[in-house]
Amino acid sequence: MTTDRRVFLKKAVAITGGGLLFSQALDAKGLSSLFIKSSLYESVRHTFKNYRIHQSDKIDLKIPTIAENGAVVPLTVTSFLDNTEQIYIFVEKNPIPLVAIFDLSPMVESLVSARIKMAKTSDVVIIVKAQSRLYQLQREVKVTIGGCGG
């Protein structure tokens, strides 16, 4: 018996109550308003309003200090904070500083891995939301063209 895609999606939504496939928190219109051309400061302020952001040593960022190709910069973020809810990645000198948002379930390890684009040498800022508080880690990455310059 073959099942087409529409039937499968209807059954999946019925079984999960829509929670896995269609989350109210992931409203595309609301998310797109966060990815705007601005400075890092304006982007962070727009994303988090008046929340206070604390420095934390419980966030680990694995990223090269020198990236030979800014189009593909690998990174891995691990949060050792209890009840990590979200991980945000910002790149200071990108035209649109907010690069990615990851919503995490409390049932998974708080680790994300991605490849990001960097326009030029700048700070990569990781902001983690845990227990309704915000924590930050910042690291500079030098972007070179073909392995030369900075």
C-alpha positions as MATLAB code, in Angstrom:
seq = 'MTTDRRVFLKKAVAITGGGLLFSQALDAKGLSSLFIKSSLYESVRHTFKNYRIHQSDKIDLKIPTIAENGAVVPLTVTSFLDNTEQIYIFVEKNPIPLVAIFDLSPMVESLVSARIKMAKTSDVVIIVKAQSRLYQLQREVKVTIGGCGG';
ca = [
       0.000    0.000    0.000;
       1.467    3.367   -0.980;
       0.834    6.543    0.963;
       1.179    9.883   -0.662;
       2.799   12.839    1.041;
      -0.463   14.644    1.956;
      -1.922   11.593    3.670;
       1.320   11.062    5.577;
       1.404   14.712    6.753;
      -2.251   14.628    7.845;
      -1.633   11.471    9.871;
       1.574   12.883   11.401;
      -0.185   16.091   12.443;
      -3.083   14.114   13.901;
      -0.752   11.835   15.875;
       1.524   14.567   17.241;
      -1.136   17.227   17.626;
       0.893   19.405   15.295;
       3.645   19.941   17.832;
       6.459   18.395   15.811;
       5.614   19.720   12.375;
       3.946   23.065   13.034;
       5.127   24.922   16.109;
       3.437   28.204   17.009;
       6.790   29.516   18.248;
       8.230   29.145   14.745;
       6.041   31.728   13.031;
       7.847   32.481    9.752;
       6.680   36.089    9.683;
       7.923   36.719   13.228;
      11.264   35.042   12.558;
      11.897   36.957    9.350;
      11.619   40.230   11.264;
      14.719   39.209   13.275;
      16.923   38.726   10.193;
      17.376   42.400    9.264;
      20.211   44.502    7.873;
      21.641   46.353   10.851;
      24.606   46.587   13.175;
      25.302   43.828   15.685;
      24.141   46.054   18.549;
      20.836   46.895   16.806;
      20.236   43.260   15.857;
      20.803   42.018   19.417;
      18.630   44.809   20.851;
      15.873   44.075   18.326;
      16.005   40.330   19.021;
      16.111   40.481   22.828;
      14.502   43.873   23.624;
      15.627   44.912   27.120;
      16.872   41.570   28.415;
      20.165   41.677   30.276;
      22.851   39.449   28.747;
      25.424   37.841   31.052;
      28.903   36.572   30.115;
      29.251   32.846   30.686;
      32.031   30.288   30.840;
      29.463   27.482   30.471;
      29.281   27.936   26.711;
      31.867   26.238   24.506;
      32.528   27.472   20.966;
      34.705   25.479   18.608;
      35.558   27.664   15.614;
      38.820   28.260   13.758;
      40.652   31.443   14.758;
      41.629   31.895   11.111;
      39.139   30.963    8.384;
      40.673   30.585    4.942;
      37.261   30.692    3.278;
      34.645   33.035    4.767;
      31.920   31.328    2.740;
      32.214   28.140    4.824;
      33.255   28.585    8.462;
      32.501   25.496   10.583;
      31.462   25.945   14.192;
      30.145   23.866   17.056;
      28.397   25.368   20.074;
      27.866   23.413   23.278;
      25.909   24.812   26.195;
      26.565   23.432   29.654;
      23.817   25.633   31.119;
      20.845   23.810   32.634;
      17.615   23.884   30.616;
      19.049   25.464   27.466;
      16.118   26.626   25.344;
      17.701   28.441   22.398;
      21.070   29.148   20.820;
      21.572   32.248   18.658;
      24.570   32.861   16.379;
      25.527   36.410   15.360;
      28.421   37.604   13.163;
      29.318   41.208   13.916;
      30.314   42.490   10.464;
      27.849   40.549    8.328;
      25.218   42.729    6.628;
      22.598   40.687    8.512;
      24.292   39.864   11.858;
      21.837   37.169   13.002;
      23.004   33.996   11.271;
      20.963   31.240   12.958;
      18.523   30.413   15.737;
      18.267   26.906   17.185;
      15.300   25.910   19.378;
      16.248   23.016   21.640;
      14.187   20.482   23.520;
      15.135   19.765   27.135;
      15.401   16.110   26.107;
      18.397   16.633   23.794;
      22.031   17.492   24.360;
      22.596   21.247   24.030;
      24.954   21.021   21.075;
      24.616   22.510   17.601;
      26.956   22.408   14.649;
      26.780   24.539   11.510;
      28.739   26.126    8.705;
      28.292   29.883    8.547;
      29.231   32.662    6.129;
      31.398   35.528    7.304;
      31.763   38.649    5.182;
      35.086   39.603    6.773;
      37.155   39.358    9.961;
      34.823   39.955   12.900;
      33.505   38.679   16.200;
      31.203   35.675   16.338;
      28.740   36.123   19.190;
      26.847   33.192   20.690;
      23.837   33.963   22.875;
      22.195   31.128   24.792;
      18.772   31.362   26.397;
      18.527   29.103   29.451;
      15.975   29.289   32.257;
      14.621   32.527   30.724;
      18.021   34.230   31.085;
      20.509   35.160   28.360;
      24.199   34.236   28.345;
      26.892   35.246   25.871;
      30.246   34.161   24.504;
      32.221   36.134   21.928;
      35.242   35.167   19.824;
      37.091   36.876   16.973;
      37.624   34.980   13.711;
      40.026   36.266   11.052;
      38.819   35.703    7.512;
      41.518   35.483    4.830;
      41.152   35.376    1.072;
      42.824   32.233   -0.238;
      44.816   31.890    2.972;
      46.563   35.279    2.607;
      45.812   38.593    4.262;
      43.443   39.412    7.092;
];
